[in-house]
């Protein structure tokens, strides 16, 4: 990863000619308001990924949904979110970040309201898909507004640390809020985001900078790339989500994966030839960007799998209530939220190449410690240590991976960089969760006894830990490469020879 270095600044919160804010002190109230609005939108996007899980049993009972149909209450959101993120990121670059953000946030609020009011399972799934699409446009637009408003260095590190910590808080607090809201009724898990989204929308109209107009007024759009790229992502997420019910070796799954490969190949060929690609492939020559996307895929994907395992284990085997789940996961969310104000300064001091491996190491350790689960595990012995490590891991890794994924990228491609890292997060979550589900089913053999359940959970936890370990190795590789570059750069700096003939003493002697 590229270690973020502070940018030169002559005055706190000084604005450059391009409109980027330099420095990390005395931000104006308007600038703070802009950041808070964007944080609120990301918090809601992340919250929706994890908040529905605890409410699923109540939803299924009330709307008479089968297990396969109930799965799509979660998967519908992930499908829309993960499938259209690349398109959403590039749309922000081409159509204007402010415009895209406002429209998508309004759609998100409307879909949330409908989701809390419908009485039909199919309509509920449709609103979830619509919310996922809206999130696919708000997330990269919001992130690129931040990266083009705050100059690379200490100002951006501080802003991104606060912003991404809010996203991590949404992930980790999702189960907490879901447990509390489900106790009052599952519909509140859908209705709660509505007033927050509407308040953020009103504030965004007044606060978001208008200077973020389309950077390219002419030159056309990559329609073919948008169709093939979006189609490949949508079909990939759909295929891995449905593979559990259809079977990984079924003709349907294999044919779908073949079509995904064909669409992906067509997409790459188009991007190499078009003058204005949806994804400029040269962006992956930035090693920090590439590694950040791999770490995002593995780290967040492994967390999605872990959350699923932990929810099943605590509710089905230990018979925890929704409220117990909320309180049990609270330490992780609290740690992430409390760390937000200080993460920018920590990133400035240590750099992402040091913090990212530490964060992923904490996540990996949290998953590994949960392997001690048994039929009578206590909270303090099993759950609490993992929750503490999860909170520390998210606080360190989530801001670092977003900073690394956008550093060194020009302003006119910040939407693309933001879309890429968010795509890695969502596709990683979908893929790892689908594989984890298959491992649990295979291990348990469909049995419901405590031992049969444990036989499914343990190999699934091993898989989650292994995936996170891959991310840790990639993050460590970035640290090693960065230190080698620093040593090489230091060795290449020529040491000036001292000119004794022109020394101050020699000059005095010459004058005499």
C-alpha positions in Angstrom: 0.0 0.0 0.0 1.1 3.5 -0.5 1.8 5.3 2.8 0.0 8.6 2.9 2.3 11.5 3.4 1.2 14.9 4.6 0.9 17.4 1.9 2.7 20.8 2.3 0.5 23.5 3.7 0.9 27.0 4.7 -2.3 27.5 6.6 -4.8 25.2 8.2 -7.8 24.4 6.2 -6.4 26.4 3.2 -8.1 25.8 -0.1 -6.2 25.3 -3.3 -7.1 26.6 -6.7 -8.8 23.3 -7.5 -11.0 23.6 -4.4 -9.2 20.9 -2.4 -8.8 21.5 1.3 -5.2 21.3 2.7 -4.3 20.9 6.4 -6.1 19.2 9.2 -7.2 22.1 11.5 -9.9 24.7 11.7 -12.3 23.2 9.1 -15.3 25.5 8.6 -18.7 24.5 9.9 -19.9 24.0 6.3 -17.0 21.6 5.6 -17.8 19.6 8.8 -21.5 19.6 7.7 -20.5 18.2 4.3 -18.5 15.4 5.9 -21.2 14.6 8.3 -23.8 14.3 5.5 -21.5 11.9 3.6 -20.8 9.9 6.7 -24.5 9.5 7.4 -25.1 8.1 3.9 -22.3 5.6 4.2 -23.4 4.6 7.6 -26.9 3.8 6.2 -25.4 1.9 3.3 -23.3 -0.2 5.5 -26.0 -0.6 8.1 -28.4 -2.1 5.6 -25.9 -4.8 4.7 -25.8 -6.3 8.2 -29.0 -5.0 10.0 -31.5 -7.4 8.4 -29.9 -10.6 9.5 -31.3 -10.7 13.0 -34.8 -9.8 11.7 -35.0 -12.6 9.1 -36.8 -15.1 11.4 -39.5 -12.6 12.2 -39.9 -11.5 8.5 -40.2 -15.1 7.4 -42.9 -15.9 10.0 -44.9 -12.7 9.3 -44.8 -12.8 5.5 -44.8 -16.6 5.2 -41.5 -16.8 3.2 -39.6 -20.0 2.6 -35.9 -20.2 3.5 -34.8 -19.7 -0.1 -37.1 -16.7 -0.5 -35.9 -15.2 2.8 -32.3 -15.4 1.7 -33.1 -12.9 -1.1 -34.1 -10.3 1.5 -30.4 -10.1 2.2 -29.1 -11.1 -1.3 -31.3 -8.7 -3.2 -29.6 -5.7 -1.5 -26.1 -7.2 -2.1 -27.0 -8.0 -5.7 -28.0 -4.4 -6.5 -25.1 -2.9 -4.5 -22.3 -5.1 -5.7 -23.5 -5.4 -9.3 -23.7 -1.7 -10.1 -20.9 -0.1 -8.0 -18.5 0.2 -11.0 -21.3 1.9 -13.0 -22.1 4.1 -10.0 -18.5 5.2 -9.5 -18.0 6.1 -13.2 -21.4 7.9 -13.3 -20.2 10.1 -10.5 -17.1 11.1 -12.5 -19.1 11.7 -15.7 -22.4 13.1 -14.6 -21.4 15.0 -11.5 -20.8 13.7 -8.0 -23.3 16.0 -6.3 -26.1 15.2 -8.7 -25.6 11.5 -8.6 -25.4 11.5 -4.8 -28.6 13.5 -4.3 -30.7 11.4 -6.7 -29.5 8.1 -5.3 -30.0 9.2 -1.7 -33.6 10.2 -2.5 -34.2 6.8 -4.1 -32.7 5.1 -1.0 -35.0 6.9 1.3 -38.1 6.1 -0.8 -37.2 2.4 -1.1 -36.6 2.2 2.7 -40.1 3.6 3.4 -41.7 1.1 0.9 -39.8 -1.8 2.5 -41.2 -1.0 5.9 -44.8 -0.8 4.6 -45.2 -3.7 2.1 -47.0 -6.9 3.1 -45.7 -9.1 0.2 -42.4 -10.9 0.2 -41.7 -10.3 -3.5 -42.3 -6.5 -3.1 -40.0 -6.5 -0.1 -37.2 -8.2 -2.1 -37.8 -5.7 -4.9 -37.3 -2.7 -2.5 -34.2 -4.3 -1.1 -32.8 -4.6 -4.7 -33.7 -0.9 -5.3 -32.0 0.1 -2.1 -28.9 -1.8 -3.2 -28.8 0.1 -6.5 -29.2 3.4 -4.7 -26.3 2.5 -2.4 -24.2 1.6 -5.4 -24.4 5.2 -6.5 -24.2 7.0 -3.2 -21.1 5.1 -1.8 -18.7 5.9 -4.6 -20.1 9.4 -5.2 -19.7 10.2 -1.5 -16.2 8.8 -1.3 -15.1 10.7 -4.4 -16.5 13.9 -3.1 -14.3 13.6 -0.1 -11.2 12.7 -2.1 -11.6 15.6 -4.4 -12.5 18.1 -1.6 -9.6 17.2 0.7 -6.1 17.2 -0.7 -4.1 14.0 -0.5 -2.2 13.9 2.8 -3.1 14.8 6.3 -6.4 16.5 5.5 -7.7 13.6 3.4 -6.4 11.1 5.9 -8.4 12.8 8.6 -11.5 13.1 6.5 -11.3 9.5 5.2 -10.6 8.1 8.7 -13.8 9.7 10.0 -15.8 8.7 6.9 -14.7 5.1 6.7 -15.0 4.6 10.4 -18.6 5.6 10.1 -19.0 2.9 7.4 -17.3 0.3 9.7 -19.6 1.4 12.5 -22.5 0.6 10.2 -21.2 -2.9 9.6 -20.5 -3.6 13.2 -23.5 -1.9 14.8 -25.9 -3.4 12.3 -26.5 -6.4 14.4 -26.8 -4.3 17.6 -29.5 -2.0 16.1 -31.2 -4.9 14.4 -31.5 -6.8 17.7 -33.0 -3.7 19.4 -35.4 -2.8 16.6 -36.5 -6.4 16.0 -37.6 -6.6 19.6 -40.1 -3.8 18.8 -41.0 -5.2 15.3 -39.1 -6.2 12.2 -40.5 -3.3 10.2 -38.6 -0.9 12.2 -35.3 -2.3 10.8 -36.5 -0.9 7.4 -38.2 2.3 8.6 -35.4 3.5 10.9 -33.2 4.7 8.0 -35.9 6.8 6.5 -35.8 9.9 8.7 -31.9 9.8 8.7 -31.8 9.6 4.9 -34.3 12.4 4.5 -32.4 14.6 7.0 -29.1 13.9 5.2 -30.8 14.6 1.8 -32.0 18.1 3.0 -28.6 18.9 4.4 -26.8 17.6 1.3 -28.8 20.0 -1.0 -27.5 22.9 1.1 -24.0 21.8 1.9 -22.5 19.7 -0.9 -20.2 21.7 -3.1 -21.5 22.5 -6.5 -18.1 22.6 -8.1 -18.1 18.9 -8.7 -19.5 19.2 -12.2 -18.8 16.5 -14.9 -15.1 16.6 -15.7 -15.7 15.4 -19.3 -18.2 17.4 -21.2 -17.7 15.5 -24.4 -16.1 12.3 -25.6 -19.0 9.8 -25.3 -19.7 7.0 -22.9 -18.6 3.5 -22.7 -22.0 1.9 -23.2 -20.7 -1.5 -24.3 -18.3 -1.6 -21.3 -21.1 -0.6 -18.9 -23.4 -3.4 -20.2 -20.8 -6.2 -20.1 -19.1 -5.1 -16.9 -22.4 -4.5 -15.0 -23.8 -7.7 -16.5 -20.8 -9.8 -15.4 -21.0 -8.4 -11.8 -24.7 -8.8 -11.5 -24.6 -12.4 -12.8 -21.6 -13.3 -10.6 -23.3 -12.1 -7.4 -26.6 -13.8 -8.5 -24.8 -17.1 -9.3 -22.8 -17.4 -6.1 -25.9 -16.4 -4.1 -28.1 -19.1 -5.8 -25.3 -21.8 -5.9 -26.3 -23.0 -2.4 -29.8 -23.9 -3.5 -29.0 -24.9 -7.1 -25.8 -26.8 -6.3 -22.2 -25.7 -7.0 -21.7 -28.5 -9.5 -25.1 -28.1 -11.2 -25.4 -27.3 -14.8 -27.2 -24.1 -14.0 -24.3 -22.8 -11.8 -21.6 -23.9 -14.2 -23.3 -22.4 -17.2 -23.8 -19.1 -15.3 -20.1 -19.0 -14.3 -19.2 -19.6 -18.0 -21.4 -16.7 -19.0 -19.8 -14.6 -16.3 -16.3 -15.5 -17.7 -17.4 -14.6 -21.2 -18.9 -11.2 -20.2 -15.7 -10.4 -18.2 -13.5 -11.3 -21.2 -15.6 -9.1 -23.4 -15.5 -6.3 -20.9 -11.7 -6.4 -20.7 -11.4 -6.4 -24.5 -13.7 -3.4 -24.8 -11.9 -1.5 -22.0 -8.5 -2.0 -23.8 -9.9 -0.6 -27.1 -12.3 2.2 -26.2 -11.1 5.8 -25.9 -13.2 6.5 -22.8 -13.4 3.2 -20.8 -15.7 2.6 -17.9 -12.7 1.2 -16.1 -9.3 2.4 -17.2 -7.3 -0.8 -16.7 -4.1 1.2 -16.2 -5.3 2.1 -12.7 -4.3 -1.3 -11.5 -0.6 -0.5 -12.3 -0.8 1.4 -9.0 0.3 -1.4 -6.7 -1.3 0.3 -3.7 -4.7 0.4 -5.4 -4.5 -3.2 -6.5 -3.5 -4.5 -3.1 -6.1 -2.4 -1.3 -8.9 -4.0 -3.4 -7.6 -7.5 -2.7 -7.5 -6.8 1.0 -11.0 -5.2 0.9 -12.3 -8.4 -0.9 -10.8 -10.8 1.6 -11.1 -8.8 4.9 -14.7 -7.7 4.5 -15.7 -11.0 2.8 -14.3 -13.0 5.7 -16.2 -10.7 8.2 -19.5 -11.3 6.3 -18.9 -15.0 6.6 -18.0 -14.8 10.3 -21.0 -12.7 11.1 -23.3 -15.3 9.5 -21.7 -18.1 11.4 -21.8 -16.2 14.7 -25.4 -15.3 14.3 -26.4 -18.9 13.6 -24.3 -20.3 16.4 -25.5 -17.8 19.1 -29.2 -18.0 18.1 -29.6 -21.6 17.1 -27.2 -23.4 19.3 -26.9 -21.1 22.4 -30.5 -19.8 22.0 -29.6 -16.1 22.3 -32.4 -13.6 21.8 -32.3 -10.7 19.4 -31.5 -8.4 22.3 -28.8 -10.7 23.5 -27.2 -10.5 20.1 -27.4 -6.7 20.1 -25.6 -6.5 23.5 -23.1 -9.2 22.6 -21.9 -7.4 19.5 -21.9 -4.0 21.1 -18.2 -3.8 22.1 -17.0 -4.2 18.5 -19.2 -1.3 17.3 -18.4 0.9 20.3 -14.6 0.5 19.7 -15.0 1.4 16.0 -17.1 4.5 16.8 -14.9 5.7 19.7 -11.7 5.4 17.5 -13.0 7.7 14.7 -11.7 11.1 16.0 -8.1 9.8 16.4 -7.7 7.6 13.4 -6.6 10.5 11.0 -3.7 11.4 13.3 -2.7 7.8 13.7 -2.7 7.3 10.0 -0.5 10.4 9.5 1.9 9.2 12.1 2.2 5.5 11.2 1.0 5.3 7.5 -1.4 2.8 5.9 1.4 0.3 5.2 1.8 -0.3 8.9 -1.8 0.0 10.1 -3.4 -2.1 7.4 -1.5 -5.3 8.3 -2.2 -4.7 12.0 -5.9 -4.3 11.4 -6.2 -7.4 9.2 -4.1 -9.3 11.8 -6.6 -8.4 14.5 -9.5 -9.5 12.3 -7.8 -12.8 11.6 -7.1 -13.4 15.3 -10.8 -12.7 16.1 -11.9 -15.4 13.7 -9.3 -17.9 14.9 -10.2 -17.4 18.6 -13.9 -18.1 17.8 -12.8 -21.7 16.7 -12.9 -22.5 20.5 -16.8 -22.6 20.3 -18.6 -25.5 21.8 -22.0 -26.4 23.1 -21.7 -24.4 26.3 -19.3 -21.5 25.4 -19.6 -18.4 27.7 -19.7 -14.8 26.6 -16.5 -13.7 28.4 -14.5 -16.8 27.3 -15.5 -16.9 23.6 -17.4 -14.0 22.3 -16.0 -10.9 24.1 -12.3 -11.5 23.0 -13.4 -11.8 19.3 -15.6 -8.7 19.6 -12.7 -6.6 21.0 -10.4 -7.8 18.2 -13.1 -7.2 15.6 -13.5 -3.6 16.8 -9.8 -2.9 16.8 -9.4 -4.6 13.4 -12.1 -2.6 11.7 -10.9 0.7 13.3 -7.4 0.1 11.8 -8.1 -1.7 8.6 -11.2 0.0 7.2 -9.9 3.6 7.0 -6.5 2.4 5.8 -7.8 0.3 2.9 -9.9 3.2 1.6 -7.0 5.7 1.9 -4.7 3.2 0.1 -7.4 2.5 -2.6 -7.7 6.2 -3.6 -4.1 7.6 -3.0 -2.2 8.5 -6.1 -5.4 8.5 -8.3 -6.2 11.7 -10.3 -9.3 13.6 -9.4 -11.2 12.6 -12.6 -10.9 9.0 -11.6 -11.7 9.2 -7.9 -15.2 7.9 -8.6 -13.7 4.9 -10.4 -11.3 4.2 -7.6 -14.1 4.5 -5.0 -16.3 2.2 -7.1 -13.6 -0.4 -7.4 -12.9 -0.7 -3.6 -16.6 -0.7 -2.8 -17.1 -3.4 -5.5 -14.4 -5.5 -3.9 -16.2 -5.2 -0.5 -19.6 -6.2 -1.8 -18.5 -9.0 -4.2 -16.1 -10.3 -1.5 -19.0 -10.4 0.9 -21.3 -12.2 -1.5 -18.7 -14.8 -2.6 -17.3 -15.7 0.8 -20.8 -15.8 2.3 -22.0 -18.2 -0.4 -19.0 -20.5 0.1 -19.4 -20.4 3.9 -23.1 -21.4 3.6 -22.1 -24.3 1.4 -19.4 -25.4 3.9 -21.9 -25.2 6.9 -24.5 -27.3 5.0 -21.9 -29.9 3.9 -20.4 -30.2 7.4 -23.6 -30.5 9.3 -25.3 -32.7 6.8 -28.5 -30.7 7.3 -28.7 -32.0 10.9 -29.9 -29.8 13.8 -28.3 -31.5 16.8 -25.6 -29.5 18.7 -22.8 -31.7 17.5 -24.0 -31.6 13.8 -24.2 -27.8 14.0 -20.7 -27.6 15.4 -19.4 -29.9 12.6 -20.7 -27.3 10.1 -19.5 -24.1 12.0 -15.9 -25.2 12.6 -14.8 -25.8 9.0 -16.6 -22.7 8.0 -14.7 -20.7 10.6 -11.5 -22.3 9.3 -12.4 -21.1 5.8 -13.1 -17.6 7.1 -9.8 -17.5 8.9 -7.9 -18.7 5.8 -9.5 -16.0 3.6 -8.6 -13.3 6.1 -5.0 -14.7 6.3 -4.7 -14.2 2.5 -5.6 -10.6 3.0 -3.0 -10.3 5.8 -0.3 -11.7 3.5 -1.2 -9.2 0.8 -1.1 -6.3 3.2 2.3 -7.5 4.6 3.6 -7.8 1.0 2.7 -4.1 0.5 4.6 -3.2 3.7 7.7 -5.0 2.5 7.6 -3.5 -0.9 7.1 0.0 0.5 10.1 -0.3 2.8 12.2 -1.6 0.0 11.3 1.4 -2.1 12.1 3.7 0.8 15.5 2.1 1.2 16.2 2.2 -2.5 15.2 5.8 -2.7 17.4 6.7 0.3 20.4 4.8 -1.3 19.9 6.6 -4.6 20.1 10.1 -3.0 23.6 11.4 -3.9 25.8 12.6 -1.0 27.3 16.0 -2.0 31.1 16.2 -1.9 32.4 18.9 0.4 34.4 21.5 -1.6 37.3 22.3 0.6 38.5 25.0 -1.8 35.2 26.9 -1.4 34.8 26.4 2.3 34.3 29.5 4.5 37.9 29.1 6.0 39.4 28.8 2.5 37.5 31.9 1.3 38.8 33.9 4.3 42.4 32.8 3.5 42.0 33.7 -0.1 40.8 37.2 0.7 43.8 37.7 3.0 
